Amino acid sequence: MPSVMGLLEERERAARQRVEDLQAELREAEAVLERRVVALAELAEALAAGAVVEEPVRPEPVPTPVKEPVAGSVVPHWCEGVTAGVLAPEYRRLLAVLEGEPGREGVRAKDLAVRLGLELVPAKVEGVRVRAKRLVARGWLAEERPGLFTLRHPAR
């Protein structure tokens, strides 16, 4: 078993090495800064002398397609301004069923499975329960009483 003094000396060596690494990184950053200051001064001098500087041609930005969430996607945490559109289709369907149940004290997983048009077999009901629990954990649904799921936030 290593001694306390040995552990502290090892930590000190590691801290010294980190300081040396950061100092080297700082020297490199200062050199880059100095080159850029010189370049800016040269440019200002050239512009003052009447030289024409052409703006570089920049490529057109390529639009990135927005990917539709698919089954198996990670369920993001709910936050203000986020809509159900970020959820995979099976989670959106579950929210849509609960949106159609205003004023109720909650819906059980078995009833959700029926409203989703699933077979009433244990595997399907448990799949719905797992999805609902995941939505509860991420802030999309509430479970005021065990097994009764409701919308936590109004539909948008």
VMD Tcl script that builds the backbone (N, CA, C; Angstrom):
set m [mol new atoms 468]
animate dup $m
set s [atomselect $m all]
$s set {name element resname resid chain x y z} {
  {N N MET 1 A 0.854 -1.174 0.000}
  {CA C MET 1 A 0.000 0.000 0.000}
  {C C MET 1 A 0.895 1.231 0.000}
  {N N PRO 2 A 0.689 2.181 -0.912}
  {CA C PRO 2 A 1.539 3.370 -0.986}
  {C C PRO 2 A 1.333 4.270 0.234}
  {N N SER 3 A 2.387 4.987 0.545}
  {CA C SER 3 A 2.303 5.888 1.695}
  {C C SER 3 A 1.577 7.171 1.314}
  {N N VAL 4 A 1.101 7.863 2.328}
  {CA C VAL 4 A 0.413 9.132 2.105}
  {C C VAL 4 A 1.380 10.134 1.510}
  {N N MET 5 A 2.613 10.137 2.020}
  {CA C MET 5 A 3.630 11.071 1.510}
  {C C MET 5 A 3.909 10.785 0.034}
  {N N GLY 6 A 3.981 9.504 -0.329}
  {CA C GLY 6 A 4.218 9.141 -1.724}
  {C C GLY 6 A 3.077 9.580 -2.628}
  {N N LEU 7 A 1.852 9.426 -2.165}
  {CA C LEU 7 A 0.684 9.861 -2.944}
  {C C LEU 7 A 0.697 11.370 -3.156}
  {N N LEU 8 A 1.030 12.103 -2.085}
  {CA C LEU 8 A 1.069 13.564 -2.209}
  {C C LEU 8 A 2.175 14.016 -3.156}
  {N N GLU 9 A 3.335 13.350 -3.106}
  {CA C GLU 9 A 4.432 13.708 -4.010}
  {C C GLU 9 A 4.048 13.430 -5.457}
  {N N GLU 10 A 3.349 12.324 -5.687}
  {CA C GLU 10 A 2.896 11.995 -7.036}
  {C C GLU 10 A 1.910 13.044 -7.551}
  {N N ARG 11 A 1.004 13.471 -6.701}
  {CA C ARG 11 A 0.042 14.513 -7.098}
  {C C ARG 11 A 0.752 15.832 -7.378}
  {N N GLU 12 A 1.777 16.129 -6.597}
  {CA C GLU 12 A 2.539 17.361 -6.827}
  {C C GLU 12 A 3.247 17.296 -8.175}
  {N N ARG 13 A 3.846 16.139 -8.500}
  {CA C ARG 13 A 4.518 15.986 -9.800}
  {C C ARG 13 A 3.515 16.165 -10.940}
  {N N ALA 14 A 2.348 15.596 -10.786}
  {CA C ALA 14 A 1.323 15.726 -11.828}
  {C C ALA 14 A 0.893 17.180 -11.987}
  {N N ALA 15 A 0.757 17.900 -10.875}
  {CA C ALA 15 A 0.362 19.311 -10.946}
  {C C ALA 15 A 1.448 20.139 -11.611}
  {N N ARG 16 A 2.700 19.866 -11.278}
  {CA C ARG 16 A 3.810 20.606 -11.918}
  {C C ARG 16 A 3.831 20.354 -13.421}
  {N N GLN 17 A 3.619 19.090 -13.824}
  {CA C GLN 17 A 3.608 18.769 -15.245}
  {C C GLN 17 A 2.474 19.498 -15.949}
  {N N ARG 18 A 1.313 19.565 -15.316}
  {CA C ARG 18 A 0.172 20.279 -15.898}
  {C C ARG 18 A 0.480 21.754 -16.064}
  {N N VAL 19 A 1.146 22.362 -15.067}
  {CA C VAL 19 A 1.518 23.775 -15.148}
  {C C VAL 19 A 2.483 23.991 -16.309}
  {N N GLU 20 A 3.455 23.098 -16.471}
  {CA C GLU 20 A 4.411 23.228 -17.580}
  {C C GLU 20 A 3.703 23.114 -18.926}
  {N N ASP 21 A 2.767 22.170 -19.032}
  {CA C ASP 21 A 2.016 22.016 -20.271}
  {C C ASP 21 A 1.195 23.266 -20.584}
  {N N LEU 22 A 0.539 23.811 -19.560}
  {CA C LEU 22 A -0.271 25.016 -19.773}
  {C C LEU 22 A 0.596 26.217 -20.138}
  {N N GLN 23 A 1.783 26.309 -19.536}
  {CA C GLN 23 A 2.687 27.406 -19.875}
  {C C GLN 23 A 3.134 27.307 -21.330}
  {N N ALA 24 A 3.427 26.077 -21.797}
  {CA C ALA 24 A 3.812 25.895 -23.197}
  {C C ALA 24 A 2.660 26.278 -24.114}
  {N N GLU 25 A 1.446 25.883 -23.753}
  {CA C GLU 25 A 0.266 26.229 -24.549}
  {C C GLU 25 A 0.061 27.746 -24.577}
  {N N LEU 26 A 0.286 28.397 -23.435}
  {CA C LEU 26 A 0.156 29.847 -23.361}
  {C C LEU 26 A 1.180 30.521 -24.272}
  {N N ARG 27 A 2.428 30.025 -24.294}
  {CA C ARG 27 A 3.455 30.620 -25.171}
  {C C ARG 27 A 3.046 30.492 -26.638}
  {N N GLU 28 A 2.495 29.340 -27.011}
  {CA C GLU 28 A 2.042 29.149 -28.389}
  {C C GLU 28 A 0.905 30.109 -28.728}
  {N N ALA 29 A -0.035 30.275 -27.818}
  {CA C ALA 29 A -1.159 31.184 -28.057}
  {C C ALA 29 A -0.679 32.624 -28.165}
  {N N GLU 30 A 0.284 33.006 -27.351}
  {CA C GLU 30 A 0.828 34.363 -27.431}
  {C C GLU 30 A 1.527 34.589 -28.757}
  {N N ALA 31 A 2.220 33.567 -29.291}
  {CA C ALA 31 A 2.893 33.696 -30.585}
  {C C ALA 31 A 1.866 33.883 -31.700}
  {N N VAL 32 A 0.758 33.134 -31.636}
  {CA C VAL 32 A -0.310 33.284 -32.628}
  {C C VAL 32 A -0.905 34.683 -32.538}
  {N N LEU 33 A -1.158 35.145 -31.330}
  {CA C LEU 33 A -1.697 36.488 -31.142}
  {C C LEU 33 A -0.761 37.539 -31.716}
  {N N GLU 34 A 0.515 37.407 -31.479}
  {CA C GLU 34 A 1.488 38.380 -31.985}
  {C C GLU 34 A 1.488 38.404 -33.510}
  {N N ARG 35 A 1.434 37.216 -34.148}
  {CA C ARG 35 A 1.380 37.168 -35.617}
  {C C ARG 35 A 0.129 37.861 -36.141}
  {N N ARG 36 A -0.980 37.665 -35.467}
  {CA C ARG 36 A -2.224 38.285 -35.932}
  {C C ARG 36 A -2.218 39.794 -35.735}
  {N N VAL 37 A -1.618 40.264 -34.674}
  {CA C VAL 37 A -1.498 41.710 -34.453}
  {C C VAL 37 A -0.651 42.318 -35.560}
  {N N VAL 38 A 0.453 41.652 -35.903}
  {CA C VAL 38 A 1.325 42.149 -36.975}
  {C C VAL 38 A 0.570 42.141 -38.305}
  {N N ALA 39 A -0.173 41.063 -38.582}
  {CA C ALA 39 A -0.928 40.983 -39.832}
  {C C ALA 39 A -1.964 42.094 -39.912}
  {N N LEU 40 A -2.646 42.379 -38.804}
  {CA C LEU 40 A -3.639 43.444 -38.784}
  {C C LEU 40 A -2.984 44.800 -39.028}
  {N N ALA 41 A -1.829 45.018 -38.427}
  {CA C ALA 41 A -1.107 46.280 -38.635}
  {C C ALA 41 A -0.673 46.414 -40.084}
  {N N GLU 42 A -0.195 45.327 -40.683}
  {CA C GLU 42 A 0.211 45.356 -42.088}
  {C C GLU 42 A -0.978 45.660 -42.995}
  {N N LEU 43 A -2.107 45.054 -42.710}
  {CA C LEU 43 A -3.309 45.288 -43.505}
  {C C LEU 43 A -3.755 46.738 -43.389}
  {N N ALA 44 A -3.758 47.267 -42.182}
  {CA C ALA 44 A -4.162 48.660 -41.987}
  {C C ALA 44 A -3.226 49.588 -42.748}
  {N N GLU 45 A -1.949 49.276 -42.732}
  {CA C GLU 45 A -0.968 50.101 -43.457}
  {C C GLU 45 A -1.204 50.021 -44.960}
  {N N ALA 46 A -1.486 48.815 -45.465}
  {CA C ALA 46 A -1.721 48.650 -46.899}
  {C C ALA 46 A -2.994 49.375 -47.323}
  {N N LEU 47 A -4.035 49.309 -46.496}
  {CA C LEU 47 A -5.276 50.005 -46.826}
  {C C LEU 47 A -5.085 51.512 -46.794}
  {N N ALA 48 A -4.293 51.979 -45.863}
  {CA C ALA 48 A -4.032 53.418 -45.781}
  {C C ALA 48 A -3.271 53.902 -47.009}
  {N N ALA 49 A -2.465 53.028 -47.609}
  {CA C ALA 49 A -1.689 53.396 -48.793}
  {C C ALA 49 A -2.536 53.331 -50.057}
  {N N GLY 50 A -3.786 52.892 -49.960}
  {CA C GLY 50 A -4.673 52.876 -51.117}
  {C C GLY 50 A -4.750 51.539 -51.818}
  {N N ALA 51 A -4.188 50.512 -51.273}
  {CA C ALA 51 A -4.261 49.198 -51.896}
  {C C ALA 51 A -5.688 48.665 -51.782}
  {N N VAL 52 A -6.105 47.913 -52.777}
  {CA C VAL 52 A -7.437 47.335 -52.787}
  {C C VAL 52 A -7.320 45.880 -52.351}
  {N N VAL 53 A -8.040 45.563 -51.320}
  {CA C VAL 53 A -8.040 44.186 -50.833}
  {C C VAL 53 A -9.345 43.540 -51.265}
  {N N GLU 54 A -9.223 42.432 -51.970}
  {CA C GLU 54 A -10.417 41.722 -52.421}
  {C C GLU 54 A -10.921 40.819 -51.313}
  {N N GLU 55 A -12.216 40.790 -51.179}
  {CA C GLU 55 A -12.850 39.908 -50.196}
  {C C GLU 55 A -12.722 38.473 -50.706}
  {N N PRO 56 A -12.268 37.545 -49.872}
  {CA C PRO 56 A -12.138 36.157 -50.341}
  {C C PRO 56 A -13.513 35.556 -50.647}
  {N N VAL 57 A -13.528 34.685 -51.626}
  {CA C VAL 57 A -14.763 34.025 -52.010}
  {C C VAL 57 A -15.026 32.907 -51.013}
  {N N ARG 58 A -16.193 32.956 -50.422}
  {CA C ARG 58 A -16.570 31.931 -49.441}
  {C C ARG 58 A -17.591 31.004 -50.081}
  {N N PRO 59 A -17.457 29.715 -49.834}
  {CA C PRO 59 A -18.436 28.788 -50.413}
  {C C PRO 59 A -19.807 28.978 -49.764}
  {N N GLU 60 A -20.840 28.678 -50.547}
  {CA C GLU 60 A -22.201 28.748 -50.035}
  {C C GLU 60 A -22.372 27.709 -48.935}
  {N N PRO 61 A -23.028 28.079 -47.853}
  {CA C PRO 61 A -23.257 27.070 -46.817}
  {C C PRO 61 A -24.215 25.992 -47.325}
  {N N VAL 62 A -23.894 24.764 -47.025}
  {CA C VAL 62 A -24.714 23.639 -47.444}
  {C C VAL 62 A -25.756 23.400 -46.361}
  {N N PRO 63 A -27.028 23.442 -46.717}
  {CA C PRO 63 A -28.049 23.206 -45.691}
  {C C PRO 63 A -27.971 21.767 -45.197}
  {N N THR 64 A -28.024 21.628 -43.889}
  {CA C THR 64 A -28.001 20.289 -43.312}
  {C C THR 64 A -29.442 19.839 -43.104}
  {N N PRO 65 A -29.766 18.672 -43.619}
  {CA C PRO 65 A -31.147 18.203 -43.467}
  {C C PRO 65 A -31.438 17.897 -42.002}
  {N N VAL 66 A -32.638 18.250 -41.574}
  {CA C VAL 66 A -33.064 17.949 -40.217}
  {C C VAL 66 A -33.552 16.510 -40.204}
  {N N LYS 67 A -32.917 15.717 -39.356}
  {CA C LYS 67 A -33.276 14.304 -39.305}
  {C C LYS 67 A -34.491 14.104 -38.414}
  {N N GLU 68 A -35.413 13.325 -38.905}
  {CA C GLU 68 A -36.606 12.965 -38.150}
  {C C GLU 68 A -36.197 11.922 -37.114}
  {N N PRO 69 A -36.620 12.100 -35.855}
  {CA C PRO 69 A -36.299 11.071 -34.861}
  {C C PRO 69 A -36.889 9.724 -35.281}
  {N N VAL 70 A -36.151 8.673 -35.015}
  {CA C VAL 70 A -36.604 7.337 -35.391}
  {C C VAL 70 A -36.753 6.483 -34.140}
  {N N ALA 71 A -37.381 5.347 -34.308}
  {CA C ALA 71 A -37.542 4.425 -33.187}
  {C C ALA 71 A -36.171 4.107 -32.611}
  {N N GLY 72 A -36.082 4.120 -31.300}
  {CA C GLY 72 A -34.807 3.863 -30.636}
  {C C GLY 72 A -34.013 5.122 -30.365}
  {N N SER 73 A -34.525 6.289 -30.782}
  {CA C SER 73 A -33.824 7.544 -30.518}
  {C C SER 73 A -33.824 7.839 -29.030}
  {N N VAL 74 A -32.847 8.606 -28.614}
  {CA C VAL 74 A -32.780 9.029 -27.217}
  {C C VAL 74 A -33.909 10.018 -26.953}
  {N N VAL 75 A -34.569 9.863 -25.830}
  {CA C VAL 75 A -35.653 10.775 -25.459}
  {C C VAL 75 A -35.027 11.975 -24.750}
  {N N PRO 76 A -35.127 13.164 -25.346}
  {CA C PRO 76 A -34.524 14.334 -24.703}
  {C C PRO 76 A -35.355 14.803 -23.510}
  {N N HIS 77 A -34.719 15.508 -22.610}
  {CA C HIS 77 A -35.421 16.089 -21.473}
  {C C HIS 77 A -36.301 17.234 -21.962}
  {N N TRP 78 A -37.481 17.363 -21.370}
  {CA C TRP 78 A -38.375 18.447 -21.737}
  {C C TRP 78 A -37.827 19.748 -21.168}
  {N N CYS 79 A -37.910 20.814 -21.941}
  {CA C CYS 79 A -37.600 22.145 -21.439}
  {C C CYS 79 A -38.488 23.131 -22.198}
  {N N GLU 80 A -38.598 24.321 -21.665}
  {CA C GLU 80 A -39.464 25.349 -22.243}
  {C C GLU 80 A -39.118 25.556 -23.717}
  {N N GLY 81 A -40.119 25.534 -24.568}
  {CA C GLY 81 A -39.924 25.784 -25.991}
  {C C GLY 81 A -39.723 24.526 -26.823}
  {N N VAL 82 A -39.524 23.378 -26.191}
  {CA C VAL 82 A -39.322 22.133 -26.925}
  {C C VAL 82 A -40.688 21.515 -27.207}
  {N N THR 83 A -40.871 21.052 -28.432}
  {CA C THR 83 A -42.145 20.443 -28.805}
  {C C THR 83 A -41.978 18.929 -28.936}
  {N N ALA 84 A -43.087 18.240 -29.065}
  {CA C ALA 84 A -43.058 16.790 -29.199}
  {C C ALA 84 A -42.407 16.356 -30.506}
  {N N GLY 85 A -42.160 17.283 -31.411}
  {CA C GLY 85 A -41.517 16.953 -32.683}
  {C C GLY 85 A -40.118 16.380 -32.529}
  {N N VAL 86 A -39.488 16.580 -31.372}
  {CA C VAL 86 A -38.142 16.044 -31.159}
  {C C VAL 86 A -38.190 14.579 -30.729}
  {N N LEU 87 A -39.374 14.079 -30.461}
  {CA C LEU 87 A -39.519 12.702 -29.988}
  {C C LEU 87 A -39.718 11.734 -31.151}
  {N N ALA 88 A -39.334 10.499 -30.927}
  {CA C ALA 88 A -39.563 9.441 -31.916}
  {C C ALA 88 A -41.075 9.220 -32.050}
  {N N PRO 89 A -41.519 8.675 -33.179}
  {CA C PRO 89 A -42.962 8.541 -33.437}
  {C C PRO 89 A -43.752 7.818 -32.348}
  {N N GLU 90 A -43.196 6.746 -31.770}
  {CA C GLU 90 A -43.970 6.014 -30.762}
  {C C GLU 90 A -44.208 6.851 -29.512}
  {N N TYR 91 A -43.289 7.753 -29.184}
  {CA C TYR 91 A -43.469 8.639 -28.033}
  {C C TYR 91 A -44.469 9.754 -28.357}
  {N N ARG 92 A -44.425 10.251 -29.602}
  {CA C ARG 92 A -45.394 11.286 -30.011}
  {C C ARG 92 A -46.812 10.723 -29.971}
  {N N ARG 93 A -46.983 9.475 -30.421}
  {CA C ARG 93 A -48.311 8.851 -30.395}
  {C C ARG 93 A -48.816 8.732 -28.964}
  {N N LEU 94 A -47.929 8.358 -28.047}
  {CA C LEU 94 A -48.314 8.214 -26.649}
  {C C LEU 94 A -48.757 9.566 -26.079}
  {N N LEU 95 A -48.013 10.634 -26.399}
  {CA C LEU 95 A -48.408 11.979 -25.940}
  {C C LEU 95 A -49.743 12.393 -26.552}
  {N N ALA 96 A -49.950 12.050 -27.824}
  {CA C ALA 96 A -51.203 12.425 -28.499}
  {C C ALA 96 A -52.400 11.749 -27.826}
  {N N VAL 97 A -52.239 10.506 -27.407}
  {CA C VAL 97 A -53.326 9.809 -26.715}
  {C C VAL 97 A -53.630 10.531 -25.406}
  {N N LEU 98 A -52.606 10.917 -24.675}
  {CA C LEU 98 A -52.827 11.593 -23.393}
  {C C LEU 98 A -53.390 12.997 -23.582}
  {N N GLU 99 A -53.081 13.646 -24.704}
  {CA C GLU 99 A -53.661 14.965 -24.976}
  {C C GLU 99 A -55.169 14.857 -25.167}
  {N N GLY 100 A -55.620 13.722 -25.656}
  {CA C GLY 100 A -57.049 13.504 -25.872}
  {C C GLY 100 A -57.780 13.088 -24.608}
  {N N GLU 101 A -57.102 13.095 -23.472}
  {CA C GLU 101 A -57.691 12.691 -22.193}
  {C C GLU 101 A -57.655 13.843 -21.195}
  {N N PRO 102 A -58.229 15.005 -21.509}
  {CA C PRO 102 A -58.168 16.122 -20.563}
  {C C PRO 102 A -59.043 15.875 -19.339}
  {N N GLY 103 A -58.603 16.382 -18.213}
  {CA C GLY 103 A -59.407 16.333 -17.010}
  {C C GLY 103 A -59.400 15.003 -16.287}
  {N N ARG 104 A -58.729 14.022 -16.820}
  {CA C ARG 104 A -58.679 12.724 -16.144}
  {C C ARG 104 A -57.547 12.737 -15.143}
  {N N GLU 105 A -57.652 11.856 -14.161}
  {CA C GLU 105 A -56.607 11.791 -13.141}
  {C C GLU 105 A -55.429 10.950 -13.584}
  {N N GLY 106 A -55.490 10.386 -14.754}
  {CA C GLY 106 A -54.385 9.609 -15.288}
  {C C GLY 106 A -54.874 8.405 -16.069}
  {N N VAL 107 A -53.991 7.867 -16.876}
  {CA C VAL 107 A -54.327 6.716 -17.713}
  {C C VAL 107 A -53.296 5.624 -17.420}
  {N N ARG 108 A -53.780 4.411 -17.250}
  {CA C ARG 108 A -52.892 3.263 -17.003}
  {C C ARG 108 A -52.271 2.787 -18.314}
  {N N ALA 109 A -51.150 2.096 -18.205}
  {CA C ALA 109 A -50.431 1.611 -19.383}
  {C C ALA 109 A -51.304 0.693 -20.224}
  {N N LYS 110 A -52.122 -0.119 -19.573}
  {CA C LYS 110 A -53.011 -1.034 -20.296}
  {C C LYS 110 A -53.997 -0.246 -21.154}
  {N N ASP 111 A -54.576 0.837 -20.589}
  {CA C ASP 111 A -55.518 1.665 -21.345}
  {C C ASP 111 A -54.808 2.417 -22.474}
  {N N LEU 112 A -53.576 2.839 -22.208}
  {CA C LEU 112 A -52.799 3.499 -23.266}
  {C C LEU 112 A -52.565 2.530 -24.423}
  {N N ALA 113 A -52.236 1.292 -24.102}
  {CA C ALA 113 A -52.007 0.288 -25.146}
  {C C ALA 113 A -53.261 0.088 -25.993}
  {N N VAL 114 A -54.433 0.049 -25.339}
  {CA C VAL 114 A -55.695 -0.099 -26.075}
  {C C VAL 114 A -55.891 1.093 -27.003}
  {N N ARG 115 A -55.701 2.295 -26.492}
  {CA C ARG 115 A -55.910 3.513 -27.302}
  {C C ARG 115 A -54.887 3.639 -28.438}
  {N N LEU 116 A -53.731 3.002 -28.246}
  {CA C LEU 116 A -52.714 3.008 -29.304}
  {C C LEU 116 A -52.970 1.911 -30.335}
  {N N GLY 117 A -53.985 1.062 -30.086}
  {CA C GLY 117 A -54.321 0.008 -31.027}
  {C C GLY 117 A -53.402 -1.199 -30.930}
  {N N LEU 118 A -52.768 -1.401 -29.784}
  {CA C LEU 118 A -51.867 -2.528 -29.612}
  {C C LEU 118 A -52.611 -3.730 -29.044}
  {N N GLU 119 A -52.053 -4.911 -29.268}
  {CA C GLU 119 A -52.622 -6.122 -28.676}
  {C C GLU 119 A -52.464 -6.045 -27.166}
  {N N LEU 120 A -53.441 -6.581 -26.450}
  {CA C LEU 120 A -53.357 -6.581 -24.992}
  {C C LEU 120 A -52.618 -7.822 -24.507}
  {N N VAL 121 A -51.344 -7.872 -24.840}
  {CA C VAL 121 A -50.469 -8.931 -24.341}
  {C C VAL 121 A -49.465 -8.268 -23.410}
  {N N PRO 122 A -48.967 -9.005 -22.415}
  {CA C PRO 122 A -48.058 -8.394 -21.435}
  {C C PRO 122 A -46.869 -7.662 -22.044}
  {N N ALA 123 A -46.292 -8.183 -23.101}
  {CA C ALA 123 A -45.113 -7.543 -23.706}
  {C C ALA 123 A -45.457 -6.160 -24.261}
  {N N LYS 124 A -46.601 -6.036 -24.915}
  {CA C LYS 124 A -47.002 -4.744 -25.493}
  {C C LYS 124 A -47.334 -3.736 -24.389}
  {N N VAL 125 A -48.073 -4.181 -23.379}
  {CA C VAL 125 A -48.448 -3.290 -22.277}
  {C C VAL 125 A -47.197 -2.830 -21.539}
  {N N GLU 126 A -46.265 -3.751 -21.311}
  {CA C GLU 126 A -45.026 -3.387 -20.608}
  {C C GLU 126 A -44.187 -2.421 -21.442}
  {N N GLY 127 A -44.193 -2.582 -22.762}
  {CA C GLY 127 A -43.490 -1.645 -23.637}
  {C C GLY 127 A -44.050 -0.237 -23.506}
  {N N VAL 128 A -45.379 -0.123 -23.446}
  {CA C VAL 128 A -46.021 1.183 -23.265}
  {C C VAL 128 A -45.656 1.752 -21.893}
  {N N ARG 129 A -45.665 0.892 -20.868}
  {CA C ARG 129 A -45.337 1.348 -19.515}
  {C C ARG 129 A -43.890 1.880 -19.464}
  {N N VAL 130 A -42.971 1.173 -20.104}
  {CA C VAL 130 A -41.565 1.602 -20.116}
  {C C VAL 130 A -41.425 2.953 -20.816}
  {N N ARG 131 A -42.111 3.121 -21.952}
  {CA C ARG 131 A -42.043 4.407 -22.661}
  {C C ARG 131 A -42.629 5.532 -21.800}
  {N N ALA 132 A -43.755 5.252 -21.158}
  {CA C ALA 132 A -44.384 6.274 -20.309}
  {C C ALA 132 A -43.474 6.625 -19.139}
  {N N LYS 133 A -42.855 5.629 -18.527}
  {CA C LYS 133 A -41.927 5.892 -17.409}
  {C C LYS 133 A -40.733 6.719 -17.886}
  {N N ARG 134 A -40.255 6.432 -19.094}
  {CA C ARG 134 A -39.135 7.193 -19.641}
  {C C ARG 134 A -39.550 8.649 -19.872}
  {N N LEU 135 A -40.768 8.855 -20.359}
  {CA C LEU 135 A -41.266 10.223 -20.543}
  {C C LEU 135 A -41.445 10.930 -19.197}
  {N N VAL 136 A -41.811 10.193 -18.169}
  {CA C VAL 136 A -41.909 10.774 -16.825}
  {C C VAL 136 A -40.529 11.201 -16.361}
  {N N ALA 137 A -39.544 10.321 -16.539}
  {CA C ALA 137 A -38.176 10.624 -16.091}
  {C C ALA 137 A -37.589 11.819 -16.829}
  {N N ARG 138 A -38.013 12.046 -18.083}
  {CA C ARG 138 A -37.469 13.153 -18.874}
  {C C ARG 138 A -38.311 14.424 -18.760}
  {N N GLY 139 A -39.389 14.381 -17.978}
  {CA C GLY 139 A -40.175 15.583 -17.726}
  {C C GLY 139 A -41.333 15.828 -18.667}
  {N N TRP 140 A -41.643 14.893 -19.554}
  {CA C TRP 140 A -42.740 15.075 -20.501}
  {C C TRP 140 A -44.088 14.710 -19.880}
  {N N LEU 141 A -44.097 13.672 -19.034}
  {CA C LEU 141 A -45.318 13.201 -18.395}
  {C C LEU 141 A -45.175 13.294 -16.883}
  {N N ALA 142 A -46.304 13.163 -16.211}
  {CA C ALA 142 A -46.324 13.103 -14.744}
  {C C ALA 142 A -46.964 11.790 -14.333}
  {N N GLU 143 A -46.547 11.303 -13.181}
  {CA C GLU 143 A -47.129 10.093 -12.615}
  {C C GLU 143 A -47.451 10.414 -11.156}
  {N N GLU 144 A -48.611 11.096 -10.972}
  {CA C GLU 144 A -49.006 11.545 -9.634}
  {C C GLU 144 A -49.229 10.362 -8.707}
  {N N ARG 145 A -49.884 9.342 -9.234}
  {CA C ARG 145 A -50.097 8.100 -8.480}
  {C C ARG 145 A -49.446 6.986 -9.276}
  {N N PRO 146 A -48.916 5.975 -8.616}
  {CA C PRO 146 A -48.228 4.899 -9.336}
  {C C PRO 146 A -49.100 4.290 -10.430}
  {N N GLY 147 A -48.545 4.264 -11.646}
  {CA C GLY 147 A -49.231 3.637 -12.765}
  {C C GLY 147 A -50.228 4.507 -13.493}
  {N N LEU 148 A -50.452 5.752 -13.038}
  {CA C LEU 148 A -51.392 6.663 -13.700}
  {C C LEU 148 A -50.601 7.808 -14.345}
  {N N PHE 149 A -50.623 7.851 -15.671}
  {CA C PHE 149 A -49.823 8.807 -16.411}
  {C C PHE 149 A -50.674 9.953 -16.946}
  {N N THR 150 A -50.168 11.176 -16.798}
  {CA C THR 150 A -50.840 12.372 -17.313}
  {C C THR 150 A -49.802 13.275 -17.957}
  {N N LEU 151 A -50.293 14.198 -18.790}
  {CA C LEU 151 A -49.396 15.199 -19.372}
  {C C LEU 151 A -48.898 16.134 -18.285}
  {N N ARG 152 A -47.639 16.438 -18.305}
  {CA C ARG 152 A -47.074 17.366 -17.334}
  {C C ARG 152 A -47.224 18.801 -17.838}
  {N N HIS 153 A -47.133 18.972 -19.155}
  {CA C HIS 153 A -47.176 20.305 -19.758}
  {C C HIS 153 A -48.291 20.356 -20.793}
  {N N PRO 154 A -48.924 21.498 -20.950}
  {CA C PRO 154 A -49.993 21.600 -21.957}
  {C C PRO 154 A -49.435 21.362 -23.365}
  {N N ALA 155 A -50.272 20.858 -24.225}
  {CA C ALA 155 A -49.858 20.596 -25.608}
  {C C ALA 155 A -49.551 21.889 -26.316}
  {N N ARG 156 A -48.595 21.814 -27.227}
  {CA C ARG 156 A -48.198 23.004 -28.002}
  {C C ARG 156 A -48.395 22.739 -29.453}
}
mol reanalyze $m
mol bondsrecalc $m
mol representation Tube
mol addrep $m
